[in-house]
Amino acid sequence: MSPREKPKRGMVVEQSVEVTGGMTVDENAAETTSLHPRYKSLLRIRVTMVVAVVVLAVAVLDIGPIRETPLPFGAAPALAALLALAAILVLPARRYRSWGYRISEEELHIRHGQFVRRRTIMPFGRVQHLDTSQGPIERMLGLATLTMHTAGTRGASVALPGLAQDEADQMRDRIRAEIRQDLV
């Protein structure tokens, strides 16, 4: 893909980063696939559930202990609600964009993280078992999480959330087939 071409929908192109010594290293030259777009909805629902509790707590405090301050009645809950709205609109989209994955013949590459960026490579030969899971909201949205487990202790399991249920099942079956080929 040339530098001027736009990536196709659902694809993210990793850029080169400069390292000490003036050298540039291509972090991940290949394109990565974005998670399913409904994953943004899942993240928004989760953030909404958390901020609703926070806004409710601020509203309760506004009736009691905050009344001792010179703030007008309702100012603290209104400010909390505005911050909550900003969090609901901004944070899920940023988190969604930070995720990507690429499956090759022998390994799965996963990148994620907004502040601390992680790039994980899971060789299929190290996988001991695979799980797909769904919480109630994921089920409602038709999403699933693929989890790969290894025998190690640190990073012994790697999860890839935000996949369509059928896509997670297909990836699980493909990786299982690769594992079986390695055993033969």
N, C-alpha and C positions, 0 to 999 in steps of 0.2 A: 504494500500500500504506500503510495507516495505521500509526502508530508502534507500536501494540500488537499488530499482526498479526505472526506469525512468518513468516520467509521460507520459501519452498518448498525442499525438499531440492535441493541443487545450485545454489542461488541465494544470493548474498551481497549485502546492501544496503549501499552506501557511506554513511557518515554525514558530516554537515557538520563542518568543522573551523574553529576560530577562528583568525583571522589578526590581525596587528598592527593596532591601531586599533579593536579591538572588533568588526570586521566578520566575518560568517561567510560562507563560500563553500561551496557544495555541490560537493565534489570530483568527484563522478560520480553524479548523481541517479539514473541508470538502474541497474538491477540487473545484476550480472555473474554469469556462469556459472562454477561451480567446475570444476576439472579432473576427470578420471575418477577415481573412488575407488581404483582399482588403482594410481594414481600414488603413494599412500601406501606401498603394498607395495614399489614400485620404490625409493622413497627409503629405506625400512627396509633393503632388501637392500644398497643402496650404503653406508649408514652401518655396517651390520654388517660389511661387507668391510673398511672402514677401521679400525673399532675392534678387529677381530680381530687385525689386524697390530700395533696398539698394545699390546693386552693380551699378545700373544705376546712382543713385545720387552721388556715389563716383566717377564714371567716369566723370560726368558733373563737379564736383568740381575739378577733376584733370586737366581739361582744363582751369579752371579759378583760383580760390583762392589758390589752392594747388600749383600752379606753382611758387608761391613765396617761397616755401620751397626747400631745397636741394635734395628732393626725385627725382629720375629719372622719366621721363614721363612714365606713365602706371604702376608704382610700387603700388600705392594705390589701383587702381581697380583690379590689379592682386591679391593682398593680400586679398581684400574683396571677390573676386571670390573663392579663396582657402578656406576661412572661410565659405563662403556660401555652397560650395561643402561638406565640413565637416558637416555642419548643416543639409544638405539634406540627407546625408547618415546615420548620427548617431541619431539625435533627434527623427525622426519619429519611428524608431525601439525601442528606449527606452520608448517613450510614449506608444506605442502599448503594450509592455510587462507589463507596469504598470497597465493596465486595466484588470479586470476580474469580473465575476458575477456568482452567484449561485441562482437558483430559488428553493425554497422549497414549501411546501404545503401552507404556510400562509404568506410568505414574500419573498422579493427579496433582496439579499445581493450584494452590488456593492463595489468594491475596485478600487481605482485609485490614481494617484499622484506619481510624481518622487521625489520631495523634501518634500512636505507636503503630507503625505499619508493619504487618507481618506477611511474610511470604513462606508458605509451607509447601513442601514437596513430599507427597506420600507415595513411595514406591509400592506397587501392587504386591511385590514379593514379600513385603513386611506385614501386610494385612493378615490378621488372624481371623477376624470375623467382622461382619457388616450389619448395621442396623438402619432401618428407616423408622422415623418416629413422627407423630403428629400430636400436637396439643389440640384442645377444643377449637381454638380460633383458627389454627392452621387447617384443621379438618373443614371448617366452614369455608375457608378460602381456597381449598384444594391444594394446599402446600404441604411439603414434608421436609424433614431434615435427614440427610444421609450422614451416618457416623461410621467411621472406620477405626477399628481397634487394632493395636499392635501389642507385642509382648513387653515393650519398654515401659519405664515408669514416667519419665518426663515426656509429655506430648504423646502419651500412650493412646489417646483417642483424638481424632480430628473430625470436627463436625462441619458440614456444609449445609447451612440452612437456606430457606427460600427457594427450594426447587418445586416444580410442579410434581404432584404425586407420581404420575406415570414416568416422568423424567428421572426422579429419584429411584424408582424401581428398575428402570432400564440401566442406569449407571451402576446400581448394586449388582444386577445380573451380569453386566459386562465385566466389572471388576472381579466378580466371583469366577467367571470363565477364565480370566487372565491368571487368577490364583491357581486354578486347577491345571492350566497348561504348565505353570512353573513346577507343580508337583510331579508331573509326568516325566 
